[in-house]
Amino acid sequence: MPPIICSSALQAVALIEDNETLWTHSMGATPKVLLDALAAHALTRKNLTLLQLHTENAESLSDPRLHGHLRHRCFFGGVPTRALLQRGEADYVPIFLSEVPKLFRSGEQPIDTAIIQVSPPDKHGICSLGISVEATLAACQMARKIIAHINP
């Protein structure tokens, strides 16, 4: 499928439908612009699952109004998800970081959409996943859709 160019983050995340499992880029590459848009879009959806490691500045996804719309499945409990985990409103999956890509590539954990942040394409059209590749490359390889924020 050819890329779809969107004029806003909300337009990009509008491609996410009910019952999807999402992966988000983490740590220093957390796509905050897209995740803030996802927090708004998720209110119009149901049964979304967000797989993540350690998201930075993604507190918008912890809004109590998202209960029933978006559930976190955390491979690490960071500041934005810690209270949700303590209340039983998010799931913690104890796993070695090195095992997460295997989980995706084996198909044991399917991914519908990867939400990522990338560099602008170079002269060959290649983007970089930046400073936080961890399991994101595997997630992108296995996802049916990729929504990317091109961050200069």
C-alpha positions in Angstrom: 0.0 0.0 0.0 1.4 3.4 -0.9 2.0 5.9 1.9 -0.8 8.2 2.9 0.4 11.8 3.7 -1.7 13.4 6.5 -1.9 17.1 7.3 -2.4 16.5 11.1 -1.7 14.0 13.8 -5.4 13.5 14.4 -5.9 12.7 10.7 -3.1 10.1 10.9 -4.5 8.3 14.0 -8.0 8.4 12.5 -6.7 5.3 10.5 -6.9 3.3 13.8 -10.1 1.3 14.1 -11.9 -0.5 17.0 -10.3 -3.6 18.4 -6.8 -2.8 17.2 -3.5 -3.7 19.0 -1.1 -0.8 18.8 2.6 -0.5 19.4 4.2 2.8 20.3 7.8 3.9 20.0 9.3 4.5 23.5 11.7 6.4 25.6 13.4 9.3 23.8 11.5 8.5 20.6 8.1 8.6 22.1 5.8 10.1 19.4 4.1 12.6 21.8 2.3 14.5 19.0 0.7 11.3 17.7 0.0 9.9 21.2 -1.8 13.1 22.2 -3.9 12.8 19.0 -4.5 9.1 19.9 -5.8 10.1 23.3 -8.5 12.2 21.5 -9.2 9.7 18.8 -9.5 6.7 21.3 -12.5 8.3 22.8 -14.3 7.5 19.6 -13.1 3.9 19.5 -13.5 0.9 21.7 -11.2 -2.0 22.8 -7.8 -0.5 21.8 -4.7 -2.1 23.3 -1.5 -0.1 23.5 1.7 -2.1 23.8 4.6 0.0 25.1 7.9 0.1 26.9 8.6 3.4 28.7 6.8 6.3 27.1 8.0 9.8 28.0 5.5 12.7 28.3 2.5 10.6 27.3 0.3 11.4 30.3 -2.5 12.2 27.9 -3.0 8.5 27.5 -3.7 8.0 31.2 -6.8 10.2 31.1 -9.6 8.4 33.1 -12.1 9.1 30.2 -10.1 6.5 28.2 -11.2 3.6 30.4 -13.1 1.2 28.2 -11.6 2.7 25.0 -7.8 2.1 25.5 -6.0 -0.3 27.7 -2.3 -0.3 28.2 -0.2 -3.5 28.0 3.1 -2.4 29.5 6.5 -4.2 29.2 7.8 -1.5 31.7 5.9 0.5 34.2 6.8 4.2 33.8 5.4 7.4 35.2 2.5 7.7 32.6 1.3 4.2 33.4 2.3 3.5 37.0 -1.0 4.6 38.6 -3.0 2.7 36.0 -1.0 -0.4 36.8 -1.5 0.0 40.5 -5.3 0.4 40.1 -5.5 -2.7 37.8 -6.5 -0.5 34.8 -3.4 -1.6 32.8 -1.6 -4.8 32.3 2.0 -5.5 33.1 3.9 -8.1 31.1 7.2 -9.2 32.8 9.6 -9.9 30.0 13.2 -9.3 29.1 13.6 -6.4 26.6 15.5 -8.8 24.3 12.5 -11.1 24.1 10.0 -8.4 23.0 11.0 -8.5 19.3 10.7 -12.3 19.4 7.2 -12.0 20.8 6.2 -9.8 17.8 8.1 -11.8 15.1 6.7 -15.1 16.3 3.2 -13.8 15.9 2.4 -14.6 19.5 1.7 -10.9 20.0 0.1 -9.5 16.8 0.3 -5.8 16.1 -2.2 -4.0 13.9 -0.6 -0.5 14.0 2.8 0.8 14.9 2.9 4.4 16.0 6.4 5.7 15.6 8.6 8.8 15.2 11.2 8.9 12.5 13.8 11.2 10.9 13.0 12.9 7.6 13.9 10.6 4.7 17.3 10.8 3.2 18.0 11.1 -0.5 17.2 7.4 -0.9 13.9 7.7 1.0 15.2 6.0 4.1 14.1 7.2 7.6 15.9 6.4 10.9 14.1 5.1 13.9 16.4 7.3 15.9 17.7 6.7 19.4 15.2 4.2 20.5 15.0 1.2 18.2 14.6 -1.5 20.9 11.5 -3.5 19.8 10.2 -0.9 17.3 11.9 -2.4 14.3 10.3 -5.7 14.9 6.9 -4.0 15.5 7.2 -2.2 12.2 8.1 -5.3 10.4 5.0 -7.1 11.7 2.4 -4.4 11.9 -0.3 -4.1 9.2 0.0 -0.3 9.4 2.6 2.2 10.4 1.8 5.7 11.5 4.9 7.8 11.6 5.6 11.3 12.8 8.5 12.7 10.7 10.3 14.8 13.2 13.1 17.1 11.8 
